[in-house]
Amino acid sequence: MRLVCPAAFKGTLSPLAAARLLMEPGDRLLPLSDGGDGFLECLHAGLGGDWMEAEAADPYGIERAVPWLLLRDGTACIESAKVIGLAGLGRLDPMAASSRGLGALIQKVLAAKPERLWIGLGGTATMDGGATWPDLKKLPPTMAFCDVTTDLADAARIFGPQKGASKADIPILTERLLGLCLPRGPRTGAAGGLGAKLLAHGASLVDGAEEMLQALGFDHALEGCDAVVTGEGRLDASTLEGKLPWRVALRAHVFGLPVLGRFGSYGPGWEAAAEAFDELAFGDPRHEDRAVPMI
């Protein structure tokens, strides 16, 4: 029996949809998220809770209904990608995109007086460090699940291109972020600098993949399995920045289990990231017969 535990194939498949496509008869499914796309879906699948809804603006100011999750222990969960995510946008322009909608959603969720707050940071289209957020005043105990370890100063250089930034935009975006005088350090560059913004408000920036593995009982799910299948949309240098498939591979190897990495595509730096996996294949899970094995 294999444990099938992919993250989202960004813009294409949710973690649960990807798991269902990659599974074989007898496999065990555990869809996962490191704070990016699918964060709420995975928490709900593993922990239950009640779906809630609030109005919030997308990166270009268009208001629409956005889900959030209230767990049974009073923890409110928010997924940044549901508000200001890359998926579904007609254009990518980090010079103009705003994270104001996420700040406003947090403010609305706080009105429900949750015991604590979990915020998934990842998969966003913005690079503004929360400059346009409303005043959130005092947060309850808050964990920001970060999908990367990047420092604020490196956020635009590493993640700007996937958000639509040109080479000329990168130094401008970097200057903007550093001009906000936000804290620096590991994970402050998550979600276009929103890690730094939340840290400034007293939140804990945690390794999203590690926290998710613990919250959903990954080690317990490995019992009885002889292999692990994981992956996401792209394998590249950023995979080693703390992305979920890399964390899954490290953890599975502690238990002596081989890991098949399944990715939609690959980019610069993929060779180094590939060393974490015992087998590797690329292709859209919706067309499994066209998968291309690499190692």
Secondary structure, DSSP 8 states (H G I E B T S, - for coil): -EEE----BTTTB-HHHHHHHH--TT-EE----SSSTTHHHHHHHHH--EEEEEEEE-TTS-EEEEEEEE-TTSEEEEEHHHHHBSTT-S---TTT---HHHHHHHHHHHTT--SEEEEEE-SBS--STTTT-----S--SEEEEES----GGGHHHHHTGGGT--TTHHHHHHHHHHHT----STTTTHHHHHHHHHHHTT-EEEEHHHHHHHHTTHHHHTTT-SEEEEEEEEESGGGGGT-HHHHHHHHHHHTT--EEEEEEEE-TTHHHHHTT-SEEEES-GGGGGG-EE--
